[in-house]
């Protein structure tokens, strides 16, 4: 199994990332991809990829940071993205959810940052890992507008996918894979959403699903309320197996193959 999106590069794991990584590998996770949300965390993701044989990095700047950018962000990000074990640009995109700790960042700035990083991915021939929260139609508008910059085969993936049935349909039509996390084990609708995550899993072909944890966030049941860890990606696979009524080994094998194809790892 592959956890295509986690954050061992965040402060939550400063004291024990080594033990957490070893636990995941021993549990049957074959590869872990740590994802940046800023230049600092992208740099840390690259450092971890260099330290562990079975770790990779995705580098990028999250839409929350669109209003507090370093002047030289692009050359710094391009230098990080050129490192050998960097497999995508992310997590990038748009986010219109109003968090307590971070209000909605200016949508115009979010869009500009998103486009800037799509262009970088195009130059480096890397797929995208997209963060979308309550901004599905706007993200699809940007992707359609810059369709000529996307990789032809598999342009990337939507991280922690949620959205309307129309956004789901169009994301698949554009060739993207969809990532699902521990929150597919939660009952009911996610805040502000109109379609249950289990329904979206059910409607997504297994050939287009990749598994992720978003650790330390989105801990699956029955561990909800504690820190999420990469080994719980196995619980995500088990949830997908139940929702789609297919053998868990099929989920593990197919999602692993999907991630290997997408990220060339």
Secondary structure, DSSP 8 states (H G I E B T S, - for coil): -EEEEE-TTSGGGTTTHHHHHHHHHHHT--EEEEE-SSHHHHHHHHHHHHH-TTEEEEE---GGGTTS--TTHHHHHHHHHTSTTEEEEEEEEEE----SSS----HHHHHHHHHHHHHHHHHHT-EEEEEEES-HHHHHHHHHHTGGGS-SS--EEEET----HHHHHHHHHTT-EEEE-GGGGSSS--TT-SS-HHHHHHHS-GGGEEE---TTSS--TTSTTS---GGGHHHHHHHHHHHHTS-HHHHHHHHHHHHHHHHT-
